[in-house]
Amino acid sequence: MARLEFTAAVTIKCSPERAFDYFADHRHVAAVLEGISKWEPIGSKSQGVGARYDVEMVALGFPLKSVLRLNRWRRPHEIGWLSESGLVKQEGGFKFTEVAGGVHIVLRIAYTPPAAMLGAAVAGRLDWVVRRRLQSAMEQIRLILEA
């Protein structure tokens, strides 16, 4: 199965540092991203390269569990991760670019759906759900940071 990729973006009227710090705090994930039931650090490290998270979400009734590890961390420019385990292999990240009056944030996620016809069918149905959820979350974060 081919690798799939999508992006969500938002421009926020705040500093890149403030936006980065908000996105860097794992406690905000479940509050803004529909379907996430768990996003907890594994071990004592919750930020920076090497931090790992136990993640669970439900999409179209399918439970998706994975372990994600941060592999990029450049404050206030970039946060990136890759999956260490789980049904759906993925990697992604946030890029923070200073613009006049604020920061432009782009979320990019690339993933490989599970193999076989069932994986392709599930990926096709989940793709639009995940895209909608991520863009909605980015808009919610904009409202929070601009309040």
DAHUZI-V487739 format. One record per backbone hydrogen bond with DSSP energy under -1.0 kcal/mol. NH is the residue of the N-H (numbers start at 1). CO is the residue of the C=O. If there is no record, write none. Layout:
((NH,CO) (NH,CO))
This chain:
((4,111) (6,109) (8,107) (10,105) (12,103) (14,12) (19,15) (20,16) (21,17) (22,18) (23,19) (24,20) (28,25) (29,26) (32,28) (33,29) (36,33) (37,56) (38,56) (40,54) (42,52) (50,70) (51,48) (53,68) (54,40) (55,66) (56,38) (57,64) (58,35) (59,62) (62,59) (64,57) (66,55) (67,85) (68,53) (69,82) (70,51) (71,80) (72,80) (74,78) (77,74) (78,74) (79,94) (80,72) (81,92) (82,69) (83,90) (84,67) (85,67) (89,112) (91,110) (92,81) (93,108) (94,79) (95,106) (96,77) (97,104) (99,102) (102,99) (103,12) (104,97) (105,10) (106,95) (107,8) (108,93) (109,6) (110,91) (111,4) (112,89) (120,116) (121,117) (122,118) (123,119) (124,120) (125,121) (126,122) (127,123) (130,126) (131,127) (132,128) (133,129) (134,130) (135,131) (136,132) (137,133) (138,134) (139,135) (140,136) (141,137) (142,138) (143,139) (144,140) (145,141) (146,142))
